[in-house]
Amino acid sequence: MTLEQIEVILAIVDSGSFRAAAEKLNRSQPALSAAVKNLEEEFDLQIFDRSEYRPKLTEAGQAFSSVARSLMSASRYTMRVARELGTQKAETRLRVSTDPLVSAEVLEVLAHECSRPTYPVTLIIEKSILDSSVEKLVGGSIDLAIAPHVKEDDRIETISLETVSLVGAISRKLLQEKRKATKEFLNSTAQIFAYDMNQNEDESHLPGASQGSTHQRIFVPDHATKLKLIQNGLGWGRISKKELKESEDLVLIESTVLSHLSLNICLMRPRYRPLGPLARSIWSVFEKRQAKKS
């Protein structure tokens, strides 16, 4: 049994057919069939039921593929560690995706670490919204991401950095003579969201967004635009407590009317893709900070 055979089996399971798996692995379909057949004969084990149009895992195959997936995950992780330990070439630039809610203190650590090497590293900070950084991390277009950890994804590793509280905010201009916002007033007024349209995700999955909502919703491309629209009285929305305190034109929407939310800001890295020495050093710095907190 080889890791190559295991990779073939998992590709067939995930793709749904030998043909799709062959395209995914850039190999011929007969080669994949031979790899599966050799493994099945080696252990006298039938992994796939081929009596139907699409290959289906047998009961034994299901048990085998579950263990095989864990083994493949461990193998990829081991290869990543080996590549990192064997690569001493320093980065000339570091790309980090950050959410607008990330504190200045966290960004200061990034800037400080990038200025430490003999030849200062160019730090490129890209903006992100919620979990839009995950695919960039996995794909390799960025090295690290600092953003709210919205959903579990076994392709990334995370370190918890800080918690940001989001509260409802509305401008005095929009409230006019009203002393405070009510649920009825909010339902008759637009709610503003920052949303990355390039992610092609259901916008109802945004924190605070609910399906079947009857009030108007406005989606903007970044958090700065969202804050500006709220301040100018074009709608209401959730912002950080710090942003609310810094703006004299905004009024808090009471939690009895609009629930407050907490976002866990995390440092994220790809689980199976190696990092350069500087990125690993930054990861280590935040790892030690987390250990001190706990």
Buried (B, 14 or more C-beta within 10 A) or exposed (E): EEEEBBBBBBBBBEBEEBEBBBEEBEBEBEEBBEBBEEBBEEEEEBBBEEEEEBBBBBEEBEEBBEEBBEBBBEBBEEEBEEEBEEEEEEBEEBBBBBBBBBBEEBBEBBEEBBEEBEEEBEBEBBBBBBBBBBBBBBEEEBBBBBBBBBEEBEBBBBBBBBEBBBBBBBBEEBBEEEEEBEEEBBEEBBBBBBBBEEBEBEBEEBEBBEEEEEEEBBBBBBBEEBBEBBBEBBBBBBBBBEBBEEBEBBBBBEEEBBEBBEBBBBBBBBBBBBBBBBBBBBBEBBEEBBEEEE
